[in-house]
Amino acid sequence: MKPLNYAILKFFTTVEEACADDVMAALKGEYSNFKAFNKPDMISAIMTAEANGLLEETRYEMDANNELRVYYRAHQEGAETINHYIKD
């Protein structure tokens, strides 16, 4: 099992775009018992990856609960870097 942050990054290499809720839904089965498996920490990890140039923001919207949902994607260079350092 990969560390949670690695799993988050690898997930972005498998989808066109995703928000924190999408990542949590995808990783829930394997990582839901991790202490950092919560929305604030998930958002923090995603934003850190963006700040480090691995992900980029694609769009945002308000969800049904009137909460901001920000979507990100791994651009080509970011995906290549992620896949180079984090093997399946």
C-alpha positions as a Markdown table, in Angstrom:
| # | Residue | x | y | z |
|---|---|---|---|---|
| 1 | Met | 0.0 | 0.0 | 0.0 |
| 2 | Lys | 1.3 | 3.4 | -1.0 |
| 3 | Pro | 1.4 | 6.3 | 1.4 |
| 4 | Leu | -1.8 | 8.4 | 1.2 |
| 5 | Asn | -0.2 | 11.4 | -0.5 |
| 6 | Tyr | 1.3 | 9.1 | -3.1 |
| 7 | Ala | -2.1 | 7.5 | -3.8 |
| 8 | Ile | -3.6 | 11.0 | -4.1 |
| 9 | Leu | -1.1 | 12.0 | -6.8 |
| 10 | Lys | -1.4 | 8.7 | -8.6 |
| 11 | Phe | -5.1 | 9.0 | -8.7 |
| 12 | Phe | -4.8 | 12.3 | -10.6 |
| 13 | Thr | -2.8 | 10.5 | -13.3 |
| 14 | Thr | -5.8 | 8.2 | -14.0 |
| 15 | Val | -8.6 | 10.8 | -14.4 |
| 16 | Glu | -9.1 | 13.8 | -16.6 |
| 17 | Glu | -9.9 | 16.0 | -13.5 |
| 18 | Ala | -11.1 | 15.6 | -10.0 |
| 19 | Cys | -11.9 | 17.5 | -6.8 |
| 20 | Ala | -11.2 | 16.5 | -3.2 |
| 21 | Asp | -14.6 | 14.7 | -2.9 |
| 22 | Asp | -13.8 | 12.6 | -6.0 |
| 23 | Val | -10.4 | 11.6 | -4.6 |
| 24 | Met | -11.9 | 10.7 | -1.3 |
| 25 | Ala | -14.6 | 8.5 | -2.9 |
| 26 | Ala | -12.0 | 6.7 | -5.0 |
| 27 | Leu | -9.6 | 6.0 | -2.1 |
| 28 | Lys | -12.1 | 5.4 | 0.6 |
| 29 | Gly | -11.9 | 1.6 | 0.5 |
| 30 | Glu | -8.2 | 1.4 | 1.1 |
| 31 | Tyr | -7.4 | 4.6 | 3.0 |
| 32 | Ser | -10.5 | 5.6 | 5.1 |
| 33 | Asn | -8.8 | 4.5 | 8.3 |
| 34 | Phe | -5.9 | 6.9 | 7.9 |
| 35 | Lys | -5.8 | 9.9 | 10.2 |
| 36 | Ala | -5.2 | 12.3 | 7.3 |
| 37 | Phe | -8.2 | 10.9 | 5.3 |
| 38 | Asn | -10.5 | 13.9 | 5.8 |
| 39 | Lys | -11.5 | 16.7 | 3.6 |
| 40 | Pro | -9.3 | 19.5 | 5.0 |
| 41 | Asp | -6.2 | 17.4 | 4.8 |
| 42 | Met | -7.1 | 16.1 | 1.4 |
| 43 | Ile | -7.5 | 19.7 | 0.1 |
| 44 | Ser | -4.2 | 20.6 | 1.7 |
| 45 | Ala | -2.4 | 17.7 | 0.0 |
| 46 | Ile | -3.9 | 18.6 | -3.4 |
| 47 | Met | -3.0 | 22.3 | -3.0 |
| 48 | Thr | 0.5 | 21.4 | -2.0 |
| 49 | Ala | 0.8 | 19.3 | -5.2 |
| 50 | Glu | -0.5 | 22.3 | -7.2 |
| 51 | Ala | 2.1 | 24.6 | -5.5 |
| 52 | Asn | 4.8 | 22.1 | -6.4 |
| 53 | Gly | 3.8 | 22.2 | -10.1 |
| 54 | Leu | 2.4 | 18.6 | -10.3 |
| 55 | Leu | -1.3 | 19.6 | -10.6 |
| 56 | Glu | -3.2 | 22.5 | -12.0 |
| 57 | Glu | -6.6 | 24.0 | -11.3 |
| 58 | Thr | -9.1 | 23.4 | -14.0 |
| 59 | Arg | -12.4 | 24.8 | -12.8 |
| 60 | Tyr | -14.5 | 25.4 | -9.7 |
| 61 | Glu | -18.2 | 25.2 | -8.8 |
| 62 | Met | -20.6 | 25.4 | -5.9 |
| 63 | Asp | -21.9 | 22.0 | -4.8 |
| 64 | Ala | -25.4 | 21.2 | -3.5 |
| 65 | Asn | -24.4 | 22.2 | 0.0 |
| 66 | Asn | -23.2 | 25.6 | -1.2 |
| 67 | Glu | -19.5 | 24.6 | -0.7 |
| 68 | Leu | -16.8 | 25.5 | -3.2 |
| 69 | Arg | -15.6 | 22.5 | -5.1 |
| 70 | Val | -12.2 | 23.1 | -6.9 |
| 71 | Tyr | -11.2 | 20.7 | -9.7 |
| 72 | Tyr | -7.6 | 19.8 | -10.6 |
| 73 | Arg | -5.7 | 17.8 | -13.1 |
| 74 | Ala | -2.3 | 16.4 | -13.6 |
| 75 | His | -1.0 | 18.1 | -16.7 |
| 76 | Gln | 1.4 | 16.1 | -19.0 |
| 77 | Glu | 4.6 | 17.1 | -17.3 |
| 78 | Gly | 3.1 | 16.7 | -13.8 |
| 79 | Ala | 1.7 | 13.2 | -14.7 |
| 80 | Glu | 5.1 | 12.2 | -16.1 |
| 81 | Thr | 6.9 | 13.3 | -13.0 |
| 82 | Ile | 4.4 | 11.6 | -10.7 |
| 83 | Asn | 4.6 | 8.3 | -12.7 |
| 84 | His | 8.4 | 8.5 | -12.8 |
| 85 | Tyr | 8.8 | 8.7 | -9.0 |
| 86 | Ile | 5.7 | 6.8 | -7.9 |
| 87 | Lys | 5.6 | 3.3 | -9.4 |
| 88 | Asp | 2.4 | 1.2 | -9.5 |
